[in-house]
Amino acid sequence: MAGAALVALLPIAVQAQEVPKKVYQLHQKMLTLDSHLDTPASLDLPGWSIEEEHGVHSDYTQVDLPRMKKGGLDGGFWAIYTPQGPLTEEGFRKSRDFALLRGVSIREMVAADPANFTLALEAKDAAPIAASGKRVVFMSIENAYPLGEDVSLLKTFYDMGVRVSGFAHFAHNQFADSSTDPSKKPRYGGLSPLGKELLKEMNRLGIVPDASHSSDQVLDDLLALSTSPVLLTHSGCKAIYDHPRNIDDEHLKALAAKGGVIQMNAYGAYLRASKPNPQRQEALKALFGQLREDAKLSPEKRAELLAKRQEIDRLYPETDRATFDDFMAHMLHALKVVGPDHVGIGLDWDGGGGVVGLEDVVDLPRITAALLKAGYSEADVQKIWSGNVLRVLAAAEAAKAP
């Protein structure tokens, strides 16, 4: 969804969930990748280090190296997320510079600790990196807005390491309609002409097109026009909760028919309806106004804002949060509709993801346990954790221009 400035609305600590020892050991042996990590936003927080263990109920972050090890997360796609801004030359310039610097932050994380992180550029890179005990760092773009009107700029991000890219985010942009634009009306009825050019450039380079956040009509265009399979890096099922960010069974089947994959998210507001909490929302809105993605915070200021956030949680606790069972309802429905070859995991960590019982990456073995309990084989679970998303990436590589 977004960066660490807008992380999951977590009010109170929940005890980490235990899984059987055999399941935990199996989970640790699997190659596990999350297709949507907003954790790069944390890298730019003052005084914050990926090397240190943090607390989801203290600083609200959800991914760091110690917790990845505990939760058995081998890595995934680290997102360059850029908030949607005005469709102007100045807006494009500012977002381009922001996105390039966020990409540099990801590369610097890898360069600063080669013993624990390795950049992955091809699907075949992931398994050997994980086997060596290091974390896999693929790069992705969540919102293509920073490309402005120059699709050739995508090559710069490709050269930096980007291998997956979305089109839009919360609002329509120059490339595509968003599923959640405030106008509630389409702008293009799918991809814009420039968006179709961007898709061609993705296909040429071997970048996987990501339809999450874009409208159903954008997904239709991608399925009709893309020369490689389409990915939904963090989405859910309309059949379980009818939200614009989720997709219906007809689109799920069309996605699968073209070799695509839906990666299930854990963003509570997309999993089920919850009771309104207006006082909390108003207080958080005021606080988040000081926590913009591009805010330059001192360590002291950040500590002050975190204290305010904790006070909001104390005064206006969120008592009707989505749960692990809500997340699994979406996962199991998608598996029922399209099978284990077309479902994966993209939980939206550090961007709003996280539910009761699945608070941060430490809780990931619960997913493996639930899938096994539901009757899926170890081979199925391995596909869900990484095999499917890597197959889509390999297909994009194979289809790219020579």
Phi, psi and omega in degrees: 000291183216198181266186185297339178296338182237047186287176184307145183274086189255114186271317187222153181292141175237132182302134178303139185275136179272148172232159179304146184303319180296321179293317179300316180295320177296316179302317181295333180280337183286155171276111186244123180230137174255129187276359178211091177254115175272012182302334176307333176297327179294329185299334182261007177284139182295128177078004183263138179231134176295339183283339185259150178277128180246175182240129182298335181258007175246305178249003172071007174275159189234350183225128168207172186300311179300320180287328174299320179294315180297319183272359178067037176262116182282343179146211180157210184255111184270118194272137165269098180260133178233123178301146178290131178235192182292147180274066182230164179301319179292318177299315178299318183295314181297315182291325176300312181296319178299314182294320179297318180292324177294322175297320176298322179299321177295313180296324179292324176302315180293314183296327184285340182216069182294346178285340184237342181229140176223133176290133177251133182244341179225158181304323183289349181286331192298310186299312180294327177297311181296321180297334179276359179088007180263166178266138184275126181240090164276158178241147180217165174242128180274320183232122183282000180313318183294350176286351181061227178248020182243092183294341179293342178295339178301329179297325177298317179290325175300315179296332177287335178133357183293131180232357175222139176217136171272184182245300184239176174229236186288343184223160175303147173225199185286348185254328190197163172280141174269152176284347186231027180301137181304332181291338184060019178232142178291150175262315182247342188076031181138223175284144171282168173305321178292326177295325177292325175293322178296318177299317178301319180292322174301311180298322180296320183277338185092028177266132182287126175284131182249123183262359177300142183079339179276163183288165177301325180291328173296316178300319177302315180296318180296318181293328180282328192251333186289140177272358176225162182299157182257145179244142166252103191288336178199093184216178180218191188248125178297330181297334178269318176213118186281083178240145181303335180283348181261163181242152183276171184296325180299316178290324176302313181295322178294320176301312181294322181299333178262014176086007184279175185220139170259127177259121190281132179262169180234037178274111192306320183293344178261355184267323177196164177288148177228161181290138179299145178225071191300323180296318178296314183297320180294318180294318180292323179300317179295319180293315183294339174298337178262000183240039179302158178303324185261013180294137178261095185260140170278160176304323181293317180295319179297318178298322178295317181290325176296321178297321177295320179297318179294326177292322175299317178298325179289317184283321185230068183297146177272105189263357184232054181279152172296157186238173175304321179296324176297316177300312183294332177298319177293314181301310184291328177294313179301319179296322178295322185282316187238355175083169187288357176275354188226022180229140178215200188227124175213089198277353180069037176301140178064014177226016180121345180289165180117129181225171177301122181094351176217071191274323178206187188294343178299331184275002186301327179302339178299326180293314177302315180298318182292322179292319177296318180296328180283356175103006179277143184283167176301322179296320177298314183296323178294322175299316182296321183284332180198332186301320184288314180294325178290326176297318179296318178296317179297324179294322177295321177297317184290332184270351186289164181295141180292000000 
